[in-house]
Amino acid sequence: MPEGRYQCETIANFPKDDQKQIDLANQRFTSPNHPDGFGPAKAAKIRDAVHTHLCPTY
């Protein structure tokens, strides 16, 4: 799951820029039914889950 690791890098590189973190999560996490991402609300939840479970020290 490299997307999660890349999202951790985004959180580390832009620690105070929530919007950038969410925008990049929306670009990174896609599916065949959601090729343009899941939208900002779900991207924020994805970002929070990544932060909590993969890189909580960032």
N, CA, C and O atoms as a GROMACS GRO file, in nm:
protein
  232
    1MET      N    1   0.084  -0.118   0.000
    1MET     CA    2   0.000   0.000   0.000
    1MET      C    3   0.088   0.124   0.000
    1MET      O    4   0.099   0.192   0.102
    2PRO      N    5   0.151   0.155  -0.111
    2PRO     CA    6   0.237   0.273  -0.115
    2PRO      C    7   0.160   0.404  -0.101
    2PRO      O    8   0.218   0.504  -0.058
    3GLU      N    9   0.032   0.406  -0.136
    3GLU     CA   10  -0.044   0.530  -0.125
    3GLU      C   11  -0.045   0.581   0.018
    3GLU      O   12  -0.033   0.701   0.043
    4GLY      N   13  -0.059   0.489   0.113
    4GLY     CA   14  -0.059   0.528   0.253
    4GLY      C   15   0.074   0.589   0.294
    4GLY      O   16   0.078   0.689   0.367
    5ARG      N   17   0.183   0.530   0.249
    5ARG     CA   18   0.315   0.584   0.281
    5ARG      C   19   0.335   0.720   0.217
    5ARG      O   20   0.394   0.809   0.278
    6TYR      N   21   0.287   0.736   0.095
    6TYR     CA   22   0.298   0.866   0.029
    6TYR      C   23   0.214   0.971   0.103
    6TYR      O   24   0.253   1.088   0.112
    7GLN      N   25   0.100   0.928   0.154
    7GLN     CA   26   0.017   1.022   0.229
    7GLN      C   27   0.087   1.062   0.358
    7GLN      O   28   0.076   1.177   0.401
    8CYS      N   29   0.159   0.969   0.420
    8CYS     CA   30   0.238   1.003   0.540
    8CYS      C   31   0.343   1.109   0.506
    8CYS      O   32   0.366   1.201   0.584
    9GLU      N   33   0.406   1.096   0.390
    9GLU     CA   34   0.503   1.196   0.348
    9GLU      C   35   0.438   1.332   0.332
    9GLU      O   36   0.495   1.434   0.371
   10THR      N   37   0.318   1.334   0.276
   10THR     CA   38   0.245   1.460   0.261
   10THR      C   39   0.214   1.521   0.397
   10THR      O   40   0.229   1.642   0.416
   11ILE      N   41   0.171   1.438   0.492
   11ILE     CA   42   0.141   1.488   0.626
   11ILE      C   43   0.268   1.545   0.690
   11ILE      O   44   0.263   1.650   0.754
   12ALA      N   45   0.380   1.478   0.671
   12ALA     CA   46   0.506   1.525   0.728
   12ALA      C   47   0.555   1.653   0.660
   12ALA      O   48   0.607   1.743   0.726
   13ASN      N   49   0.539   1.660   0.529
   13ASN     CA   50   0.590   1.775   0.453
   13ASN      C   51   0.501   1.898   0.463
   13ASN      O   52   0.549   2.011   0.448
   14PHE      N   53   0.372   1.879   0.489
   14PHE     CA   54   0.277   1.990   0.497
   14PHE      C   55   0.194   1.977   0.624
   14PHE      O   56   0.072   1.962   0.617
   15PRO      N   57   0.259   1.982   0.740
   15PRO     CA   58   0.189   1.950   0.865
   15PRO      C   59   0.076   2.046   0.901
   15PRO      O   60  -0.016   2.008   0.974
   16LYS      N   61   0.080   2.166   0.853
   16LYS     CA   62  -0.024   2.264   0.889
   16LYS      C   63  -0.119   2.295   0.774
   16LYS      O   64  -0.205   2.382   0.785
   17ASP      N   65  -0.103   2.225   0.664
   17ASP     CA   66  -0.186   2.252   0.545
   17ASP      C   67  -0.287   2.139   0.524
   17ASP      O   68  -0.267   2.050   0.441
   18ASP      N   69  -0.395   2.145   0.602
   18ASP     CA   70  -0.498   2.041   0.594
   18ASP      C   71  -0.554   2.028   0.453
   18ASP      O   72  -0.576   1.917   0.405
   19GLN      N   73  -0.577   2.141   0.387
   19GLN     CA   74  -0.638   2.135   0.254
   19GLN      C   75  -0.549   2.062   0.155
   19GLN      O   76  -0.598   1.983   0.075
   20LYS      N   77  -0.419   2.086   0.160
   20LYS     CA   78  -0.326   2.017   0.069
   20LYS      C   79  -0.325   1.867   0.099
   20LYS      O   80  -0.326   1.786   0.007
   21GLN      N   81  -0.324   1.831   0.227
   21GLN     CA   82  -0.327   1.691   0.265
   21GLN      C   83  -0.453   1.623   0.212
   21GLN      O   84  -0.447   1.511   0.160
   22ILE      N   85  -0.566   1.690   0.225
   22ILE     CA   86  -0.694   1.634   0.178
   22ILE      C   87  -0.696   1.626   0.025
   22ILE      O   88  -0.739   1.525  -0.031
   23ASP      N   89  -0.651   1.731  -0.041
   23ASP     CA   90  -0.649   1.731  -0.188
   23ASP      C   91  -0.562   1.617  -0.241
   23ASP      O   92  -0.601   1.548  -0.336
   24LEU      N   93  -0.446   1.597  -0.182
   24LEU     CA   94  -0.358   1.491  -0.229
   24LEU      C   95  -0.414   1.353  -0.195
   24LEU      O   96  -0.396   1.259  -0.273
   25ALA      N   97  -0.481   1.339  -0.083
   25ALA     CA   98  -0.546   1.211  -0.051
   25ALA      C   99  -0.654   1.181  -0.155
   25ALA      O  100  -0.669   1.067  -0.198
   26ASN      N  101  -0.728   1.282  -0.194
   26ASN     CA  102  -0.833   1.262  -0.295
   26ASN      C  103  -0.774   1.221  -0.429
   26ASN      O  104  -0.835   1.142  -0.502
   27GLN      N  105  -0.658   1.273  -0.462
   27GLN     CA  106  -0.592   1.236  -0.588
   27GLN      C  107  -0.532   1.096  -0.578
   27GLN      O  108  -0.533   1.020  -0.676
   28ARG      N  109  -0.480   1.061  -0.461
   28ARG     CA  110  -0.408   0.936  -0.442
   28ARG      C  111  -0.499   0.814  -0.431
   28ARG      O  112  -0.472   0.709  -0.489
   29PHE      N  113  -0.605   0.830  -0.357
   29PHE     CA  114  -0.692   0.716  -0.327
   29PHE      C  115  -0.811   0.719  -0.424
   29PHE      O  116  -0.902   0.802  -0.413
   30THR      N  117  -0.806   0.628  -0.520
   30THR     CA  118  -0.908   0.619  -0.624
   30THR      C  119  -0.953   0.473  -0.634
   30THR      O  120  -0.896   0.384  -0.571
   31SER      N  121  -1.054   0.452  -0.714
   31SER     CA  122  -1.100   0.316  -0.743
   31SER      C  123  -1.159   0.319  -0.884
   31SER      O  124  -1.179   0.426  -0.940
   32PRO      N  125  -1.186   0.203  -0.941
   32PRO     CA  126  -1.247   0.201  -1.075
   32PRO      C  127  -1.379   0.278  -1.079
   32PRO      O  128  -1.410   0.341  -1.180
   33ASN      N  129  -1.455   0.274  -0.972
   33ASN     CA  130  -1.582   0.347  -0.969
   33ASN      C  131  -1.565   0.493  -0.930
   33ASN      O  132  -1.658   0.572  -0.944
   34HIS      N  133  -1.448   0.530  -0.881
   34HIS     CA  134  -1.419   0.667  -0.839
   34HIS      C  135  -1.281   0.707  -0.892
   34HIS      O  136  -1.189   0.730  -0.813
   35PRO      N  137  -1.265   0.715  -1.023
   35PRO     CA  138  -1.133   0.742  -1.080
   35PRO      C  139  -1.080   0.881  -1.047
   35PRO      O  140  -0.959   0.905  -1.057
   36ASP      N  141  -1.168   0.973  -1.007
   36ASP     CA  142  -1.125   1.108  -0.971
   36ASP      C  143  -1.120   1.128  -0.820
   36ASP      O  144  -1.116   1.241  -0.773
   37GLY      N  145  -1.120   1.019  -0.745
   37GLY     CA  146  -1.116   1.028  -0.599
   37GLY      C  147  -1.256   1.015  -0.542
   37GLY      O  148  -1.354   1.002  -0.614
   38PHE      N  149  -1.262   1.020  -0.410
   38PHE     CA  150  -1.387   0.998  -0.338
   38PHE      C  151  -1.451   1.127  -0.290
   38PHE      O  152  -1.555   1.124  -0.224
   39GLY      N  153  -1.389   1.240  -0.321
   39GLY     CA  154  -1.441   1.368  -0.277
   39GLY      C  155  -1.374   1.414  -0.149
   39GLY      O  156  -1.312   1.334  -0.079
   40PRO      N  157  -1.386   1.542  -0.117
   40PRO     CA  158  -1.314   1.599  -0.004
   40PRO      C  159  -1.353   1.542   0.132
   40PRO      O  160  -1.267   1.524   0.217
   41ALA      N  161  -1.480   1.513   0.154
   41ALA     CA  162  -1.521   1.462   0.286
   41ALA      C  163  -1.460   1.325   0.314
   41ALA      O  164  -1.406   1.302   0.422
   42LYS      N  165  -1.468   1.236   0.217
   42LYS     CA  166  -1.411   1.103   0.236
   42LYS      C  167  -1.258   1.109   0.234
   42LYS      O  168  -1.193   1.034   0.307
   43ALA      N  169  -1.201   1.196   0.154
   43ALA     CA  170  -1.055   1.212   0.151
   43ALA      C  171  -1.004   1.258   0.287
   43ALA      O  172  -0.896   1.216   0.330
   44ALA      N  173  -1.079   1.344   0.354
   44ALA     CA  174  -1.039   1.388   0.488
   44ALA      C  175  -1.041   1.271   0.586
   44ALA      O  176  -0.953   1.260   0.672
   45LYS      N  177  -1.139   1.184   0.573
   45LYS     CA  178  -1.146   1.065   0.660
   45LYS      C  179  -1.031   0.970   0.630
   45LYS      O  180  -0.974   0.910   0.721
   46ILE      N  181  -0.996   0.955   0.502
   46ILE     CA  182  -0.884   0.871   0.463
   46ILE      C  183  -0.756   0.929   0.522
   46ILE      O  184  -0.675   0.856   0.580
   47ARG      N  185  -0.737   1.059   0.505
   47ARG     CA  186  -0.617   1.124   0.561
   47ARG      C  187  -0.609   1.102   0.712
   47ARG      O  188  -0.502   1.071   0.764
   48ASP      N  189  -0.721   1.116   0.782
   48ASP     CA  190  -0.722   1.096   0.927
   48ASP      C  191  -0.688   0.952   0.963
   48ASP      O  192  -0.614   0.927   1.059
   49ALA      N  193  -0.741   0.856   0.888
   49ALA     CA  194  -0.712   0.715   0.915
   49ALA      C  195  -0.564   0.684   0.891
   49ALA      O  196  -0.501   0.613   0.970
   50VAL      N  197  -0.510   0.735   0.782
   50VAL     CA  198  -0.367   0.714   0.754
   50VAL      C  199  -0.284   0.773   0.866
   50VAL      O  200  -0.191   0.709   0.916
   51HIS      N  201  -0.318   0.895   0.905
   51HIS     CA  202  -0.242   0.963   1.011
   51HIS      C  203  -0.248   0.884   1.142
   51HIS      O  204  -0.147   0.868   1.210
   52THR      N  205  -0.366   0.836   1.177
   52THR     CA  206  -0.384   0.762   1.301
   52THR      C  207  -0.313   0.628   1.301
   52THR      O  208  -0.251   0.590   1.400
   53HIS      N  209  -0.323   0.555   1.191
   53HIS     CA  210  -0.277   0.416   1.190
   53HIS      C  211  -0.141   0.392   1.126
   53HIS      O  212  -0.075   0.294   1.160
   54LEU      N  213  -0.098   0.478   1.035
   54LEU     CA  214   0.030   0.455   0.968
   54LEU      C  215   0.141   0.548   1.014
   54LEU      O  216   0.258   0.509   1.018
   55CYS      N  217   0.107   0.670   1.048
   55CYS     CA  218   0.213   0.766   1.086
   55CYS      C  219   0.164   0.860   1.196
   55CYS      O  220   0.158   0.981   1.175
   56PRO      N  221   0.130   0.805   1.312
   56PRO     CA  222   0.075   0.890   1.419
   56PRO      C  223   0.174   0.989   1.478
   56PRO      O  224   0.133   1.085   1.545
   57THR      N  225   0.302   0.970   1.456
   57THR     CA  226   0.400   1.062   1.514
   57THR      C  227   0.422   1.187   1.430
   57THR      O  228   0.495   1.277   1.473
   58TYR      N  229   0.362   1.195   1.314
   58TYR     CA  230   0.378   1.314   1.228
   58TYR      C  231   0.280   1.419   1.271
   58TYR      O  232   0.276   1.527   1.212
   0.00000   0.00000   0.00000
